Amino acid sequence: MTGKNTRKFMEFALVALTFGLVAGLKPGPLGVYVIHQTMSQSNRQGMLASMAPLITDGPIILLALVLTLAVDDISWFISGISIVGGIYLASIAYKIFSAPSSINPSGTQDSKGSLGTAVKINLLNPSPYLFWLTIGSSYILMGTVLDGGIFISCALFSLCATKYIVAISIKSLGKRFNPRVYSTILRSLSFPLLIFSVQLLYTGISTWRI
């Protein structure tokens, strides 16, 4: 590998890590859900939820590349994803708000379903599609196959790791409270999800074209 290729390789990796870090810190439906699962179930369930992009973003990237190269207007697609995602987030928000009034801050529960629900949340969120349709696809197409692979790998690793680290940090702070207060904090996570739900529904309906 020449010096020029090495610099390009490092540039793609650094840019991807930065994008993943920013996306991981940015408030969003998946991040809120990862925090909830880490606090209400276990660190393992939170980690599984944070890994959803590793499953969802492969198909999303392929679809984004196909749409970028073959379709002029994708507003109908983003609109549809937003509406379905908004409805699904509203149902998740309701389930979180209906949780028990007292939860042990030790987070020893380990119920199933974190990864499956997180995958659905990410697939029904237009943000990953918009990123890979614009910035992501641009970097993938401007480099070699290796460059594209490095960009995707670094971006997803940084994204998943950041979301999980944020969730663990918030859980550590939450352990200072008694079970009832801890539960109240958890139930309050339903409100940002409901806000995201309304935003998605508004975006989907306002951009819908017949």
VEXPA-695689 format. One record per residue: x, y, z of N, C-alpha, C in turn; residue number from 1; residue in one letter. Coordinates in pm, 1 decimal, decimal comma. Atoms other than C-alpha are relative to their C-alpha. Layout:
% residues N
[[X Y Z] [X Y Z] [X Y Z] NUM A]
...
END
This chain:
% residues 210
[[85,0 -119,7 0,0] [0,0 0,0 0,0] [88,5 124,6 0,0] 1 M]
[[-81,7 -120,0 12,2] [152,3 332,3 -110,3] [-38,7 100,9 107,4] 2 T]
[[28,3 -103,9 -98,3] [173,1 642,0 108,2] [-129,7 72,3 -28,5] 3 G]
[[122,7 -68,7 39,0] [-107,4 806,0 -88,5] [-122,2 -82,6 36,7] 4 K]
[[110,8 88,9 -32,8] [-332,0 505,2 -45,3] [-20,8 -10,6 150,3] 5 N]
[[8,6 6,4 -145,2] [-250,8 488,9 324,2] [-69,1 123,4 55,5] 6 T]
[[63,3 -124,9 -46,1] [-346,8 854,6 373,0] [-149,6 -0,5 -29,6] 7 R]
[[140,8 6,4 37,2] [-672,4 799,1 187,1] [-74,6 -97,9 89,7] 8 K]
[[56,5 102,0 -88,3] [-738,4 487,3 393,6] [-27,9 60,3 137,7] 9 F]
[[13,8 -60,9 -131,8] [-682,1 680,3 718,0] [-105,5 110,9 -1,0] 10 M]
[[99,7 -106,6 12,1] [-894,3 970,1 594,6] [-140,9 -57,0 5,0] 11 E]
[[131,8 62,8 0,3] [-1191,0 744,7 524,5] [-34,8 -52,8 139,1] 12 F]
[[24,1 55,4 -133,4] [-1151,9 575,0 863,9] [-32,1 110,7 99,8] 13 A]
[[20,5 -110,5 -93,6] [-1126,7 905,6 1053,9] [-134,7 67,9 -21,6] 14 L]
[[128,8 -62,2 31,4] [-1424,8 1059,5 875,2] [-114,5 -88,9 46,9] 15 V]
[[104,7 94,3 -38,8] [-1632,1 747,1 935,5] [-16,1 -6,0 151,8] 16 A]
[[5,7 2,4 -145,9] [-1542,1 734,2 1306,0] [-66,2 126,5 53,8] 17 L]
[[59,8 -126,9 -41,5] [-1638,5 1100,1 1338,2] [-150,7 0,9 -24,5] 18 T]
[[143,4 7,1 30,9] [-1973,5 1048,9 1164,7] [-71,9 -91,8 98,8] 19 F]
[[60,3 93,8 -94,2] [-2044,0 749,0 1388,7] [-11,7 58,8 139,1] 20 G]
[[2,0 -63,6 -131,4] [-1954,6 944,2 1701,8] [-111,4 103,8 8,9] 21 L]
[[103,3 -104,0 1,5] [-2179,6 1236,5 1608,2] [-139,0 -62,7 -0,8] 22 V]
[[130,4 66,9 6,6] [-2468,1 1004,1 1517,5] [-33,0 -69,4 131,3] 23 A]
[[22,8 66,9 -128,1] [-2421,5 814,0 1843,2] [-38,1 95,6 110,4] 24 G]
[[31,1 -100,8 -102,5] [-2435,0 1130,9 2052,8] [-129,7 74,3 -29,3] 25 L]
[[121,7 -71,4 38,7] [-2726,0 1277,7 1858,0] [-123,7 -70,2 55,8] 26 K]
[[122,5 62,4 -52,4] [-3061,6 1218,3 2033,4] [-83,8 -60,4 -112,7] 27 P]
[[82,6 66,1 100,1] [-3276,7 973,5 1842,4] [-72,4 -117,8 60,9] 28 G]
[[79,7 111,2 -52,9] [-3523,7 686,3 1883,7] [83,0 -118,8 46,1] 29 P]
[[-80,3 115,9 -37,3] [-3261,9 410,7 1887,2] [81,4 27,7 125,6] 30 L]
[[-79,1 -35,0 -118,1] [-3041,9 591,9 2139,1] [-82,6 -2,5 126,5] 31 G]
[[89,3 0,4 -115,7] [-3335,5 642,5 2375,2] [-34,7 -142,9 39,6] 32 V]
[[34,9 139,5 -29,3] [-3429,7 276,2 2344,8] [118,4 -74,7 61,2] 33 Y]
[[-119,7 64,0 -56,9] [-3071,1 163,4 2413,9] [15,4 39,8 146,7] 34 V]
[[-7,0 -46,8 -138,9] [-3070,2 376,3 2729,5] [-104,3 -71,2 84,9] 35 I]
[[108,0 64,7 -74,8] [-3404,5 231,4 2838,4] [32,9 -146,7 28,4] 36 H]
[[-29,1 141,4 -19,5] [-3296,5 -129,7 2786,5] [117,7 -21,1 93,9] 37 Q]
[[-115,5 10,3 -89,7] [-2964,1 -75,3 2962,3] [-41,5 23,5 144,2] 38 T]
[[43,0 -34,2 -135,6] [-3136,6 79,5 3264,0] [-105,9 -95,2 54,5] 39 M]
[[112,6 80,5 -48,8] [-3446,3 -141,0 3282,5] [25,7 -150,1 -4,4] 40 S]
[[-23,7 143,5 13,7] [-3308,4 -480,0 3176,5] [139,9 -36,8 48,5] 41 Q]
[[-137,7 34,3 -37,9] [-2931,1 -527,4 3180,6] [95,9 64,1 -98,6] 42 S]
[[-101,5 -52,6 91,6] [-2606,7 -407,7 3027,8] [4,1 -82,1 -128,5] 43 N]
[[-3,0 88,4 117,9] [-2622,0 -707,9 2795,2] [-111,3 36,8 -97,8] 44 R]
[[111,0 -35,9 87,1] [-2965,6 -612,5 2662,5] [22,7 137,3 -63,9] 45 Q]
[[-33,1 -130,8 55,8] [-2850,5 -254,6 2618,2] [103,1 -11,4 -110,4] 46 G]
[[-102,7 20,7 101,2] [-2545,1 -373,0 2427,6] [-60,8 -61,1 -126,1] 47 M]
[[65,6 61,3 115,9] [-2761,0 -593,3 2203,3] [-80,9 103,0 -77,6] 48 L]
[[79,6 -103,5 66,8] [-2994,5 -301,8 2131,0] [89,2 97,0 -76,7] 49 A]
[[-91,2 -94,2 65,5] [-2698,3 -77,6 2046,1] [60,3 -57,6 -127,7] 50 S]
[[-60,1 64,9 115,7] [-2582,3 -331,3 1788,1] [-96,0 -12,5 -118,0] 51 M]
[[99,2 8,5 107,9] [-2897,4 -298,6 1575,9] [52,3 50,3 -134,8] 52 A]
[[-50,6 -46,8 130,0] [-2718,4 -89,9 1307,2] [86,4 -101,1 -73,2] 53 P]
[[-81,6 101,8 65,4] [-2486,0 -384,7 1242,0] [-86,4 -92,7 -85,2] 54 L]
[[93,0 85,3 74,1] [-2792,5 -576,2 1121,3] [-76,5 79,3 -105,6] 55 I]
[[88,2 -76,8 89,0] [-3000,9 -301,7 964,2] [72,8 76,9 -108,8] 56 T]
[[-60,7 -95,3 92,8] [-2747,7 -79,7 791,0] [56,5 -64,0 -127,0] 57 D]
[[-42,7 66,9 122,8] [-2622,3 -341,3 543,6] [-107,8 8,8 -107,5] 58 G]
[[109,6 -14,1 96,6] [-2961,4 -367,9 368,1] [-32,7 145,1 -32,0] 59 P]
[[29,7 -141,8 22,5] [-3014,9 6,3 415,0] [100,3 60,5 -98,8] 60 I]
[[-104,0 -52,7 89,7] [-2683,0 85,5 242,0] [-23,4 -48,3 -143,2] 61 I]
[[26,1 53,5 134,1] [-2762,4 -145,3 -50,4] [-119,9 69,1 -64,1] 62 L]
[[119,1 -66,9 51,5] [-3107,6 7,9 -86,9] [29,7 145,4 -34,0] 63 L]
[[-35,1 -140,4 24,3] [-2963,7 359,4 -60,1] [78,9 15,0 -128,8] 64 A]
[[-79,5 -6,1 122,9] [-2711,1 290,1 -336,2] [-86,9 -23,6 -123,3] 65 L]
[[90,3 27,6 112,6] [-2980,4 143,2 -562,0] [-89,1 120,5 -28,4] 66 V]
[[87,1 -115,6 17,3] [-3214,0 437,3 -502,6] [77,7 120,7 -53,6] 67 L]
[[-83,0 -111,7 45,5] [-2930,3 686,3 -553,1] [29,1 -8,6 -149,6] 68 T]
[[-38,0 18,8 139,4] [-2836,5 538,0 -889,7] [-119,8 -15,0 -94,6] 69 L]
[[110,2 35,1 89,5] [-3183,1 446,0 -1019,5] [-124,5 87,7 11,1] 70 A]
[[124,6 -74,1 -22,0] [-3448,8 679,7 -876,2] [28,7 148,6 19,5] 71 V]
[[-18,3 -145,1 -11,1] [-3478,8 1056,9 -912,2] [-67,1 57,0 125,2] 72 D]
[[77,5 -54,9 -111,5] [-3744,1 1122,4 -646,4] [-29,8 -110,7 101,4] 73 D]
[[21,9 101,4 -103,2] [-3738,8 921,6 -320,8] [-85,0 53,3 113,9] 74 I]
[[80,4 -59,5 -107,4] [-3969,3 1149,3 -120,5] [-111,9 -93,2 45,1] 75 S]
[[106,6 94,3 -34,2] [-4243,1 884,6 -135,4] [50,2 -107,5 95,2] 76 W]
[[-57,3 104,0 -84,5] [-4009,8 630,3 25,0] [24,4 52,2 141,3] 77 F]
[[-26,8 -60,5 -130,8] [-3896,8 859,6 307,0] [-131,0 29,0 72,9] 78 I]
[[130,1 -29,5 -59,7] [-4258,0 962,7 364,2] [-63,2 -125,4 59,6] 79 S]
[[58,5 125,2 -47,9] [-4376,8 603,6 395,6] [70,5 -54,7 122,6] 80 G]
[[-78,8 46,9 -114,7] [-4093,7 503,4 629,7] [-30,3 84,9 123,2] 81 I]
[[24,9 -91,2 -111,8] [-4162,9 809,9 846,6] [-134,5 -28,1 65,4] 82 S]
[[133,2 24,0 -54,8] [-4533,1 735,4 885,8] [-5,0 -131,3 78,1] 83 I]
[[-1,0 129,9 -68,7] [-4486,6 368,0 972,5] [86,8 6,4 125,6] 84 V]
[[-88,5 -13,4 -114,8] [-4194,3 452,4 1202,1] [-61,6 81,5 111,9] 85 G]
[[66,0 -82,4 -100,7] [-4394,2 721,0 1379,8] [-102,5 -78,8 78,5] 86 G]
[[101,3 82,9 -66,7] [-4675,5 478,0 1455,4] [66,1 -103,1 91,9] 87 I]
[[-69,2 101,7 -80,4] [-4432,1 212,1 1579,0] [63,7 62,2 124,6] 88 Y]
[[-60,8 -66,6 -115,5] [-4247,3 458,4 1804,6] [-104,9 35,8 104,8] 89 L]
[[107,3 -32,9 -93,3] [-4577,9 565,3 1957,0] [-37,2 -122,1 83,7] 90 A]
[[32,3 122,0 -74,4] [-4648,9 203,6 2052,3] [109,8 -34,2 100,7] 91 S]
[[-111,3 24,7 -92,6] [-4301,1 166,6 2208,5] [-6,4 98,4 116,5] 92 I]
[[11,5 -101,1 -104,9] [-4350,8 491,7 2400,7] [-108,3 -38,6 100,5] 93 A]
[[109,7 42,7 -88,0] [-4679,9 359,1 2538,4] [44,1 -114,8 91,0] 94 Y]
[[-46,1 113,3 -79,4] [-4516,4 34,3 2653,4] [96,4 45,4 110,3] 95 K]
[[-96,1 -50,6 -99,7] [-4236,9 222,5 2828,6] [-72,7 75,8 110,6] 96 I]
[[74,2 -78,0 -99,4] [-4481,0 459,2 3000,8] [-83,4 -90,1 90,4] 97 F]
[[84,1 92,5 -77,3] [-4688,6 159,6 3117,6] [82,8 -96,9 83,4] 98 S]
[[-88,3 89,6 -75,2] [-4387,6 -1,8 3288,0] [-33,4 5,0 148,8] 99 A]
[[25,0 1,6 -145,1] [-4399,7 -97,3 3660,1] [45,8 127,8 67,6] 100 P]
[[-30,3 -125,2 -70,3] [-4386,6 188,7 3909,7] [126,1 -7,9 83,0] 101 S]
[[-123,5 14,1 -76,7] [-4076,3 47,9 4079,6] [90,3 -102,1 -67,4] 102 S]
[[-96,8 87,7 65,0] [-3768,3 -101,5 3914,4] [131,3 5,9 75,7] 103 I]
[[-127,0 7,9 -71,2] [-3446,0 -217,8 4076,4] [111,7 61,9 -83,9] 104 N]
[[-108,8 -64,1 76,0] [-3158,0 10,8 3968,1] [115,3 -92,7 -34,2] 105 P]
[[-110,5 91,3 31,2] [-2923,7 -290,1 3969,4] [-11,0 -55,8 -140,2] 106 S]
[[19,1 42,4 138,1] [-3074,3 -382,0 3633,5] [33,6 -145,6 -22,9] 107 G]
[[-33,8 141,4 11,2] [-3051,6 -757,2 3692,2] [-95,8 -76,2 -90,5] 108 T]
[[91,1 67,4 90,4] [-3349,5 -838,8 3469,6] [70,1 -20,8 -134,5] 109 Q]
[[-65,4 28,4 126,7] [-3256,6 -990,6 3136,6] [-100,8 -58,1 -98,6] 110 D]
[[104,9 48,2 89,6] [-3568,5 -1025,1 2925,9] [47,0 7,4 -144,6] 111 S]
[[-37,3 5,6 139,8] [-3553,7 -1096,9 2554,9] [-72,5 108,4 -79,1] 112 K]
[[70,9 -90,2 89,3] [-3648,7 -872,9 2267,7] [69,3 130,5 -29,0] 113 G]
[[-66,7 -128,3 19,8] [-3403,4 -582,7 2289,0] [48,2 17,8 -143,5] 114 S]
[[-58,1 -11,8 133,2] [-3227,0 -653,0 1960,8] [-108,3 5,9 -106,9] 115 L]
[[107,4 1,5 98,9] [-3543,8 -733,9 1767,0] [-73,5 131,9 -8,1] 116 G]
[[69,5 -128,5 -2,5] [-3720,7 -418,0 1877,7] [89,2 111,4 -52,2] 117 T]
[[-94,0 -101,9 45,8] [-3408,9 -207,0 1817,5] [16,9 -4,8 -151,9] 118 A]
[[-10,5 15,6 145,2] [-3380,5 -347,5 1465,0] [-120,6 63,7 -68,8] 119 V]
[[121,1 -58,8 57,7] [-3741,8 -250,1 1392,4] [3,0 151,9 9,5] 120 K]
[[-7,7 -144,6 -18,1] [-3686,6 98,3 1534,9] [93,2 62,2 -103,4] 121 I]
[[-97,1 -56,3 93,6] [-3380,8 154,8 1316,2] [-45,3 -11,7 -144,6] 122 N]
[[49,3 17,9 136,9] [-3540,6 13,0 1001,1] [-112,2 97,8 -33,7] 123 L]
[[113,5 -89,4 22,3] [-3841,8 240,7 1047,7] [34,0 145,4 31,1] 124 L]
[[-46,4 -136,6 -23,2] [-3632,6 550,0 1115,6] [63,3 52,3 -129,8] 125 N]
[[-54,5 -48,6 127,5] [-3563,8 762,0 803,6] [143,1 52,4 8,3] 126 P]
[[-133,2 -60,1 -13,8] [-3239,4 905,5 944,4] [112,3 -84,8 -59,9] 127 S]
[[-106,6 79,7 63,6] [-3013,4 608,4 850,5] [-9,0 1,2 -152,2] 128 P]
[[17,0 -2,9 145,4] [-3162,2 608,3 500,7] [51,6 131,4 -58,0] 129 Y]
[[-42,4 -132,0 48,1] [-3103,8 982,2 461,2] [151,6 13,4 4,2] 130 L]
[[-146,0 -8,2 -9,0] [-2743,0 951,7 580,4] [66,1 -79,5 -112,1] 131 F]
[[-63,9 84,4 100,3] [-2655,4 661,3 350,7] [-38,6 39,3 -141,8] 132 W]
[[39,3 -48,5 132,5] [-2848,4 817,5 60,8] [82,3 121,6 -42,6] 133 L]
[[-70,7 -124,8 29,7] [-2643,1 1137,1 84,5] [149,4 -12,6 30,9] 134 T]
[[-141,5 -1,1 -38,6] [-2316,0 1152,9 277,1] [64,2 -137,2 -14,3] 135 I]
[[-57,9 133,5 1,1] [-2260,5 780,7 316,8] [27,9 -52,0 -139,3] 136 G]
[[-18,0 50,8 136,2] [-2314,4 685,9 -46,5] [106,3 78,6 -75,9] 137 S]
[[-102,2 -81,7 66,1] [-2093,3 975,0 -159,4] [139,8 -51,0 31,0] 138 S]
[[-131,7 51,0 -38,4] [-1796,2 843,1 38,1] [23,2 -140,0 -54,7] 139 Y]
[[-15,0 136,7 50,1] [-1861,5 483,6 -65,8] [34,8 0,1 -148,9] 140 I]
[[-17,9 -2,1 145,0] [-1876,7 570,4 -436,2] [127,6 71,5 -43,9] 141 L]
[[-118,6 -74,8 40,7] [-1575,9 805,8 -436,0] [129,6 -77,6 21,9] 142 M]
[[-121,2 76,9 -27,8] [-1332,0 544,5 -308,1] [-3,7 -137,7 -62,6] 143 G]
[[-4,7 137,9 46,6] [-1233,8 187,9 -382,4] [-94,2 -84,9 84,5] 144 T]
[[82,4 92,1 -78,2] [-1421,2 -115,6 -255,8] [53,4 -10,7 142,7] 145 V]
[[-61,2 6,1 -132,5] [-1172,9 -134,6 32,6] [-30,4 125,0 79,8] 146 L]
[[30,9 -126,3 -67,3] [-1222,5 233,6 115,0] [-145,0 0,6 49,5] 147 D]
[[140,6 4,6 -37,6] [-1599,6 184,6 116,4] [-24,6 -94,0 116,0] 148 G]
[[15,2 95,1 -109,2] [-1570,2 -119,8 339,4] [51,2 55,5 132,2] 149 G]
[[-56,1 -61,8 -120,9] [-1350,4 67,4 585,9] [-93,0 108,8 52,0] 150 I]
[[90,9 -107,0 -39,7] [-1588,1 364,5 588,1] [-122,5 -56,4 71,3] 151 F]
[[119,6 60,4 -59,2] [-1891,3 144,8 660,3] [32,0 -63,0 135,5] 152 I]
[[-36,9 69,1 -123,7] [-1713,4 -64,0 925,8] [29,0 97,4 113,5] 153 S]
[[-36,4 -97,3 -103,4] [-1569,3 233,2 1114,5] [-119,8 81,7 45,7] 154 C]
[[118,2 -79,1 -35,1] [-1892,8 431,4 1100,8] [-93,5 -79,3 90,6] 155 A]
[[91,3 82,3 -79,9] [-2101,7 143,5 1237,3] [58,9 -32,2 137,0] 156 L]
[[-64,4 27,7 -128,4] [-1848,1 53,7 1506,0] [-9,2 120,7 92,6] 157 F]
[[3,1 -122,1 -79,4] [-1828,2 413,4 1626,5] [-141,8 31,6 46,5] 158 S]
[[140,3 -27,0 -33,0] [-2207,2 453,6 1617,2] [-48,4 -89,9 113,6] 159 L]
[[47,0 95,5 -101,3] [-2282,1 137,6 1817,3] [70,7 20,9 134,2] 160 C]
[[-77,2 -17,1 -123,3] [-2003,8 192,6 2070,2] [-40,8 126,7 73,7] 161 A]
[[37,7 -127,0 -63,2] [-2103,1 554,3 2133,4] [-135,9 -10,0 68,3] 162 T]
[[133,2 13,5 -59,4] [-2469,9 470,7 2193,7] [5,4 -83,0 127,9] 163 K]
[[-9,1 85,7 -118,4] [-2377,2 196,4 2438,6] [72,3 71,0 114,1] 164 Y]
[[-73,8 -73,1 -103,5] [-2123,8 411,8 2626,1] [-87,4 107,2 63,4] 165 I]
[[92,4 -101,1 -52,3] [-2382,2 690,2 2660,4] [-100,8 -65,7 94,7] 166 V]
[[99,4 69,6 -82,0] [-2636,8 439,7 2795,6] [58,9 -45,8 133,4] 167 A]
[[-66,3 45,4 -122,6] [-2389,4 293,3 3047,5] [26,0 117,5 93,6] 168 I]
[[-28,4 -118,8 -81,5] [-2295,1 641,8 3166,3] [-126,0 49,8 69,8] 169 S]
[[126,6 -46,1 -58,4] [-2658,4 741,3 3220,2] [-48,6 -98,7 105,8] 170 I]
[[40,7 101,0 -99,0] [-2728,2 413,0 3401,3] [80,0 18,1 129,9] 171 K]
[[-84,1 -19,7 -118,4] [-2435,6 478,7 3637,3] [-50,0 116,3 84,3] 172 S]
[[56,1 -114,1 -72,4] [-2584,6 816,1 3727,7] [-133,6 -36,7 62,0] 173 L]
[[132,2 36,2 -48,4] [-2931,2 664,0 3766,2] [2,0 -87,2 123,8] 174 G]
[[-8,6 89,3 -115,6] [-2813,5 411,4 4025,8] [4,0 75,7 132,9] 175 K]
[[-2,6 -80,1 -122,7] [-2787,1 696,2 4277,0] [-140,4 19,6 58,0] 176 R]
[[137,6 -23,0 -43,5] [-3167,1 708,3 4299,8] [-64,2 -129,8 49,1] 177 F]
[[71,4 118,5 -47,5] [-3410,1 474,8 4477,1] [-83,4 -59,0 -113,4] 178 N]
[[71,9 67,2 108,2] [-3615,8 223,8 4272,6] [-117,0 78,0 -58,7] 179 P]
[[116,1 -71,8 52,6] [-3925,1 443,8 4246,1] [42,1 118,4 -87,1] 180 R]
[[-49,8 -112,4 80,0] [-3732,4 748,2 4124,5] [64,3 -52,7 -128,0] 181 V]
[[-64,2 63,5 115,2] [-3530,5 522,6 3894,5] [-104,8 -37,2 -104,3] 182 Y]
[[108,7 37,5 89,8] [-3855,4 391,4 3746,6] [-61,7 122,2 -67,1] 183 S]
[[55,3 -123,1 56,2] [-3986,5 744,3 3698,9] [88,0 52,9 -112,9] 184 T]
[[-94,4 -42,4 103,4] [-3671,5 831,4 3503,8] [-19,1 -85,2 -125,8] 185 I]
[[19,1 90,4 113,3] [-3723,5 524,6 3286,6] [-128,7 31,2 -75,3] 186 L]
[[128,5 -27,8 64,4] [-4088,2 603,5 3221,5] [3,5 133,4 -74,0] 187 R]
[[-10,1 -130,0 66,7] [-3993,5 960,1 3129,1] [62,9 -12,1 -138,5] 188 S]
[[-59,1 20,9 132,1] [-3801,3 814,9 2832,9] [-107,3 -19,4 -107,0] 189 L]
[[108,6 14,4 97,0] [-4140,9 756,1 2672,1] [-30,9 132,9 -68,2] 190 S]
[[34,0 -130,7 56,0] [-4178,9 1130,8 2616,6] [86,8 38,7 -120,3] 191 F]
[[-76,6 -29,3 121,9] [-3880,4 1182,4 2382,3] [-36,8 -92,5 -115,2] 192 P]
[[42,2 90,4 107,0] [-3992,2 873,0 2190,1] [-130,9 47,0 -61,4] 193 L]
[[127,0 -51,8 51,2] [-4340,9 1022,2 2161,7] [23,8 123,8 -86,2] 194 L]
[[-34,3 -118,9 78,9] [-4188,4 1349,2 2037,8] [57,0 -40,8 -135,4] 195 I]
[[-54,7 50,6 126,2] [-3986,2 1158,6 1777,5] [-111,0 -57,7 -87,6] 196 F]
[[112,9 57,7 72,7] [-4307,2 976,7 1680,8] [-79,9 108,0 -72,0] 197 S]
[[76,4 -111,4 58,8] [-4493,0 1303,9 1623,0] [78,6 63,9 -113,7] 198 V]
[[-84,3 -60,1 104,1] [-4199,3 1444,3 1425,7] [-0,2 -85,0 -126,6] 199 Q]
[[-0,5 89,0 116,1] [-4187,9 1138,3 1200,3] [-134,1 2,4 -72,4] 200 L]
[[133,0 -3,7 61,2] [-4563,6 1141,4 1143,3] [-20,3 131,0 -76,1] 201 L]
[[14,3 -130,9 67,0] [-4554,4 1512,6 1061,9] [81,8 3,7 -128,7] 202 Y]
[[-85,9 2,7 119,0] [-4262,7 1464,1 822,4] [-60,9 -87,4 -109,3] 203 T]
[[57,3 91,0 97,2] [-4428,9 1167,9 655,1] [-123,9 55,6 -67,4] 204 G]
[[125,3 -52,4 55,1] [-4767,5 1333,5 612,5] [24,7 124,9 -84,0] 205 I]
[[-24,1 -126,3 69,8] [-4629,1 1673,1 506,3] [72,7 -18,4 -132,7] 206 S]
[[-75,2 21,7 124,7] [-4404,9 1523,0 237,1] [-65,2 -104,1 -90,2] 207 T]
[[67,0 103,5 79,5] [-4652,2 1264,6 109,3] [-48,6 57,6 -131,7] 208 W]
[[42,8 -42,7 133,0] [-4713,7 1292,5 -261,2] [-73,8 -114,1 -68,0] 209 R]
[[80,4 99,8 68,6] [-4986,0 1106,2 -443,9] [26,8 7,9 -150,6] 210 I]
END
